[in-house]
Amino acid sequence: MRGLSRDFLSTIILLVCCVVSLCAGQSAPAAQGRKTSPPYTGDLTIFDSPGRDERLQIGRVMDILGIGEGKSVADIGAGSGWFTVRAARRVAQGGTVYAVDINPEAKRYVEQRAAKEHLGNVKAILSGADDPMLPTNSVDAVLLLKTYHEVENPVAMLGNLRPALRRGARVGVIDRNGSAENHGVNSEIVVKEAESAGYKVVGK
């Protein structure tokens, strides 16, 4: 990805995917078992650490995903809503941001944060373990920020995400390039799982 620093890429995966059609009647194969980290349920405020915008170059990431005014975005694994509120400001009142999380506490936290920050374009969704529960044909861009390594069945999750994607939608995965033991996942595993779910990697 042009414009992303070498230091960023040495520790973080940024994969951008789009959907390619599976043959009629063909379903995505089940994921081969791999070790995952348990979903985070601790203090949500840790995600709002100073300097995180610069470390993750989040403005550039949103540019790559085509997130702009009027767009509809899903933040899967929203946590504290750190990315949610940034995307909500970027898409403005003509757009929508779905803050998706499996943790009911995170959903409540994001709802309260959006209300406090007067962001009426945020909709919080309590997801299933492998289903983001997004409306059909609802999003132009999706980001899984430091979340993918926690997904127990990523191929199923990506398959269940597909109906929500509008034509030309992009899905971004940012995670630590490592293993479950250090709260990461190997980039080649992410590529393989995305392709198994019917996606094409268009940049990394």
C-alpha angles and dihedrals in degrees: 000000000000115000096032116111123245090239089056093051095045093065105021134058116220110184123173117199138179130193123265119190121260115216115271111280092012117124128197112268120250115265119259108242115265132168115266135186117250115256112269115253102165135098107335095200091075089079091066096066118154115265096020092124090058096042093052095034086222095175090058090046090055089050091053091050091050094243109165143134114321095014126130116231137184121210103198112199091019096177108171092359093252093145093030094065093046092050091045091056091046096051092041124199093316091063137060134223120200110205104204123190138153091217115086090206091057091050091053091045093053092046091053092045093050091050092048092049092044094240104153093171094071120100117186118212128192104219134202123244093266102011124072089201093221122161116261116270091002110127140061096187138019131195127193102192114191087331108096094080089061096054108107096199106023097170091056091045092051090046091052089048094058099080090056094056119100121216110290094014118157127215119204127197119195116180143136111281097234141069139302090264090067095035094261144100133221112260093227090057090054091050092049093048093047091051090048089056092053101265131129120218107230099176143004 
